[in-house]
């Protein structure tokens, strides 16, 4: 059954699924307590809260990945206990995970049908699975080939494949846990349309997102969690993002972005001339000045990330010239770039930025071993001091210094990654998707950190799919399209409509070239 098929409504219009006084503790530490909510057919019910508020724990309880310590679940009014995720799936509970849980070595079709393979005459019917996978992908606006290997896909396309996989089969309740965290605004709208279509067919939707503007557009009701407890459930009508943010953090939230200062721009800090990354970037040149926050906008696939992966030696690339503070440079690795004073925060903190199963101190110091462990001697005391300094400086919230990186919330993982990169004291910092999957309070802190860095005389490039983030934070924005710089915006010209125009239309570039030719 695909996303377009009908579903069985709850009897008498009651909730499909209800949680009563639900709670969960790990090793005596309570992470969720006294949560009561119902999930109704034909309704989009949003769950919001800061990182660590208990949202993902709640989702895992509702989908059979965890067993509650307290309280109970009711389905169609009758008590139920999900022994396994498969049990929950068998009664129509589908979960779209925040983490991308796909087998990279397998094709898209193989991933979608893992455990639900189509057989004919005792053999796998690969053609039928590819055709069904193509239809499933098309239903959510994804043009990826069913034959493509998942490991070759972008993060955004992997997420879309995961959504297609979750929506395969019968689903009376669909739980979306941060489904748009890796998508651009242009890619979000088709997904929201699919969610609205599910609602119209009587499916109960539980929607978790840090993007409060999406919640405002989509939700019928909103439940707010804070520190593992319910703040309350509210009708979405009239509930503004500002009010949601205040309920989440327990205080009035004045402004997400720090006030912009008139930048005191100095000499060029980073100059890139005639960059080519085969298949991704074609003849890109840009200049970042000292004391500037330069934004890089564009849709997924525009070449933003690939440009800097090429610069750092992570991809084959060629350059007419690259200068760092006026000196010609050529980097063969991120470590070489770091030694020269260029720091890079990857967009994929879980896959490429941190060792999730390792302790915090080694994660922090791994890229600066010569600074922390001089003369090739292990200095555990010095390593611990660096962690203490990072925890204080970047407000990293943790229960124990012995915790693993994977046990931190997304916002605290990002702050640990920022501290890791800053340990090499870069003068130029490139941050790719600085607040992906991060709650509003941590977003505000990270924006403040970025501004404080440029106040110290450093320079920063921010690559982001969040247009408002770039507008609120940056002094200037370059917009990429199809591997080229398609436009430059500053001052009052930095608007969402202008960014979207340059990101999606070649006409904008042609118009700008024509104006320059006549001007």
N, C-alpha and C positions, 0 to 999 in steps of 0.2 A: 504493500500500500504506500502511495507517495503522498506528498504534501497536499495534493489537490483532492484527496479522497475524503469521504465522510467519516465522522466519528460519533460514538455513542454518547449522548448527553447524560449528565447525572440525573437520577430520578427526582421528580418533583421540583426541579430547579435548584436543589440544594448544592452545597459545595462538592466538587469531585473529590478533593483531598483537603483534610483539615489537620492542623497540628494543634495539640492542646498541651500547654505548659511544658513544651519540649525543652530538654536540656541535654548538654553533653559535657563530660569532664574527661581530661586526659591526665592520668597519674595524679589524681587529686586536685588538678587545676581546672576550674570550671571555665569553659570558653563560651558556653551558651546556656542561658537560663530563662525559664518561664516565658517561652515564646509561644504565643497563640495566634494563629491566623488561618483563614480559609481561602481556598483557591477555587474560584467559581468558573463554570463553563462559559465560554464566550466573553471572557474578561482578561485584560492584561494587568497583572498585579506586579508592581515594581518593588524591589527590595533595595534599599540604599543604606549606606553607612560608610564610615571611614575604613581603611584597611585595618584588619584586626577586630572589626565590629562583630564578626560571626557570620557574615553572609555566606561564605563558601562552606562553612561547617553546616549551616542550615540546609544548603542545597544537597550536600552529601547525605544528610539524614533523610531528606525527602526522596532520595533516589536510590537508597539501599547500599551506598558505599560506606556508611557508618551506622552503628546501632545507637539509639538514644540511651542516655543514662537515666533520664527522667522523662515523664510525660508519655504521650502516645500519639499515634497517627490513626486517622479514620479515613476510609475510602468509601464513598457513597453512604456515609453514616455508620459504617461498621468498622470496628477496630481491625487494624492490619499491621503486620510487622514484616518489613522487607528484609529477608534473610541475605539477599545478594542483589547486586545491580541487575542481574538477569531476571530475578524475580520481579523487581520493580518494572523492568521493561516489558515483561510478559503481561502485566495488567495495564500497560499503556502509559508509563512514566518515562519520558525521554529527556535526557540531560545533554545539553551542548556544553562541553567542558570549557573552562577558561584556559586550561593548558591544552596544547595541541597533542593529542594522543594518537598518532598515526605511525605506521611502519614505513620508514623512509625508503627502504629498498623495494617496496611493492608499488604497483601501479595505483592510480586513483581508483579504478574500478575494483581492484582487489581489496583495497582498504575499505571501500564502502560496503563490500559484501563479506568482510571477514566474519565468520561464524554464521552467516546467512547465505551461503553460496547457493547458486542455482545449478542443479544437476539435471542431466538428460541422459537416459539410458545408462545410468551409473557413472557418467563422466561429467566433469565440470562443463557447463555451457558458457564458455567465456564470451561468446558473441552476445548472448542474451544479457549477461551481466554488464558488458560494455554499453549496450543500448539502453538498459535501464539506468545505468549510472549517468549517461549523457542526458537522459530526460530529467533525472533528479537534479543534476547540476544546472540545467537550463531553468528549472523551476525557481532557483534562487539567483538567477542572473550571472552564473559563473560559466565562462567559456573555456575552461581548462579541458584538455583532452582526457578521456577516460584511460587512454594508453600511457599518459605521462607518468613518469616516476615521481612519487611524492617528494623525494629528497631533492629533486631539481626545481621544485616550486618555490615561489616567494612565500613569506610567512602569511601574507594576506590570503593567498590562494589556498594554502594549507588549511586555514581556518574555514574557508568556504567549503572545502571538501569535508571537513569534520562536521559542519552543519548539515550538509547533504546526507552524510552517513547517519546522523542522529535522527533525521526526519524520514528515514526509510523504515517502513513498518507502521503498525498501529500506534497512535499516540493520542491519548485523551488529555494528558498534561505534558507540556513542553517547558522545560526549565532552561533558560538562556543565561549562562553565567559569563558576563562580559563578552558577548559575541562580537562586538564591534571594536574591541580594543586595538586590533591590528589593522583596521580598515580606514581608508580615507573617507571624508564626508561624501564624496561622489559614490563610493561603494556602499555606504551605509543605507542610502535611501531604498535601493532594491530589496535589501534584507528586511527593512522595516515594513515594506509593502507585503512581503511574505508573511511576516508576523501578524499584520492586520488581517490578511486573508485567512490565516489559521483561526484567528479570533472569530471572524464572520462565520466559520464553519462549526463553531461551538467548542473549539479547543480551549482549554484553560492554559493561560500563559503566565509563567513566573519569570520576571525579567530583572536581571541584576546588571547595573551599569554605573560606572563613575561619571558618565557623560549625562549630566543632569538636564541638558537641553533635550536629549533624546527621551528621557523619562517624562519631561513635560509634554512632548509631542505625542507620546505613545500610550502612557499609562491611564488606566481608569481609577486605580487606587494605588497608594504608595505606603509601604511599611518601612519605618525608619528603625535601624538598629544602632545602638551605641554601647561599646564595651560589653558585648555579648548579651545585652538585654534590649527589649522593645521600648522604644520611645513612644510609639503609637502607630496606628494605621489611619490614613487620611484620604479623603476624596481628592483626586488629582486636580480637578477643576479649581483654578485660582491658586494652586500651589506653585509658586515661582521657584526657579533654581536658587535664588538668594535665600528664600525661606527654607528650602530643602537643606541647603548648606548649613544654615543656622541650627536646624534640628539635628543634623548629623554631628556637629562639633560641640553643641551645647552652649553656643554663644552667638552673638550677632557677627556675621562675617562681612567685614567692610569692603574689602577689595581683594580680588584674586591676584592681581598683578601689582608689583611695586611701582610707585610713581616713576614715570620716565624722567631721566635727567638729560639735559642738553649734552650730548656726547662731546668730549674734548678729544677729537680724533687726531691721532698722530700719524707717523709714517706708516706705509704699508707693512702689515705684520705677516700676511701670507698672500702671495701672488701665484696664481695658476694660469698658465697660458697654453691654449690649444691642446686641451686634454682629450684623449681618445681612449675609451674602454670598449673593446670590440663587443658589439651587440647591445650596448647600453648607453654610451656617451659619445657624442660626435662634436668635436671642436668647441669645447667649453672653456671659457676664460673668465676669471673672477679675481677681485681684489678685496681682501679684508684688512681694515685699518686698525691700528692700535686703539684700544678703548671702545671698539664697536661690537655690537651684537648684530650679526648678519643672519637673516633667516633664509632658509632654502625650502621653497614650497613646491608642490606638484603632486600629481596622482601617483599611486603605486605603479612602478614600472617606468617612471619618468627618468630614472638614472641618478637620483640624488645620492642614495646610499652607495651605489656602484662607483660613482665618481671618487668618493673618499676611500673606498676599499681599494681602488686602483692606485690612489695616491700612496697608501700605506703598504703597497706590495702584496695585498691579499688577492688581487686579480691582475691578469695581464693588462697592461696599460702603457700608453706612450704620452709624453708631454713635450710641448715645445720648450717650456721652461717652468720650473717651480722655484720660488724664492721664499725663504723664511727669514724675516727681518733683514731683507736685502741680500742674503747669502744664497747662492744656488744650492739646492739640495736634491737628493734622490734617495728615496727610502725603499729598502727591500723588506722591511717588516715593521709592525707596530712598535716593537721594542726599539728599533733604530730611530723611528720618529720620536718616541718618548725621550730618548737620550738627547735629541736635538731640540726638544722643547715643544713638540706637538702632541697633545693628548687627544685620545679618541674614545668616546663612550658608544659602544655598539647598541643598535636598536634591540638586539636579542640578549638581554641581560642573563636570562636563564640558560640559553644554549651556548653563548659565546663569551659572556662577560664574567660569570661567576661559576665556581665549582660548588654546586648546590649541596653535595654530600660532605663537603669539607667544612672545618671550623672557620670562624670569622677572621681570626688573625692571619692565617695563611692566605685566605682569599684577599685580604687587604694588601698584604705585602708581596704577593707573588710577582707583580710587575716591577718591583723596586727592591729586589733582593740585595743588590750591591749597596744600597743606602741603608737597609735595615740590618743586614748581616755582612758587615765589612770583613775583608780579608778571608772571605769564604768560610767564616766561622758562624755557627748557629747561635744567634743571640735571642733566646726566648724572652728574656726580660725586656729587651728593646722592642720586640714584636708586640708584647703585651702593652707596652707604653704607647706604641703607635695606635693600637686599637682603642685604648682609653681616650687618646686625643681625638680620634675620628668620631667616637661615640659622642663626645662633648661638642665638637665643632659642627658636626652634621646632624645632631639630634637623632641618632640611630636608636630606635626603641627596641629593646630586647630583654628577655627574661633572664638570660644567662650569657656570660662571656664564652661559655663552652657550647653555645647553640651552633647548629649547622646553618649555612647560608640559606638553604631551602626552607628552614623553619621561620624565616623572617617574612613579614608581609611584603607585598610588592613595592610599596613606597620605601620601606627600610632597606630592601635589597638595592633599590636604585640609589639611595643615599650611600650605601656601602660601596657601590660601584663608582660613584662620583669621588668618594674619599680615596679609593684605590687609584684612580687616574691622577688625582691631585697630589698623591704622594710623590710623584716625579716632578712636581712643581712646574707644570707646563706654562708657557707664555701664550700659547694659542690652544684653544680647546674646541673640539668638534663634538657636539652632542647630538646623537641620532635618536629621535623620538624620546625626549627627556622625561615625559610624564605618561607614557603608555601604561594603561592598567593601574593607575595610581589615583588615590582618593584626593578630594579637593584640598584638604589641609596640607597634605604632603606636596601637592602641586605648588601651592603658594610658597612653601619653604624652598623648594627647588628653584623657583623663579627668583626668589630673594638671593639664594646662593649664587646663581648665575650673574645677577646684577652686581653683587659684591665683588665677584671676580674681575669684572671689567672696571669697576671703580679702582681696583688695585693696579690697573694699567695693563691687564691682560686683554685678550681679544677672544671672541667666541662666535662660532657658527652653529646655529640651531637648525637641524633638519626635523621637520614636523609635518604630520598630516593634519594637525589641528590648526585651521586657519586663524581662529581667534587667538590661539596661543602665540602664533607668530606676530600677529598685529599688536597684541598686548605687551609683548616682551621686546621686540626687535626694533632697531633703528632703521633698518632697510631690509627689503625682501627681494630676493631673486626667485623667479618662478620658472621651473623647468617643465618642459613638455617634449616627449619623444627624444630624450637624450640631448636636448639643447636648452640654453637659457632663452626663454620665450618672452621675458619681460622683467623690468626692474621697477619696484614701487618704494616710495618713501613718503613721509609726512601724511597729509590728508588722503593721498592716493592709496594708502594701505587700507583697503576695505575687503570684506569677504567677496563681494561681487567682482572686484578687479582681480583678486587672486584666482577666483574660479574661472574668470574669462581667460586669463593667460595660461592657466593650467589645462584648459580644455579646447582652446581655439587657436588655430594657426593664423586666423584673421588678425588677432591682436598683435602678433609679431609683425605681420606685414604692414599693419597700420603704423606701428611704431617706427619701422624702418623708413616708411614713406614720409612720416613727419620729420625724422632726422635728415632725410635727403633734402627736404625743403626748408629746413630750419637753420 
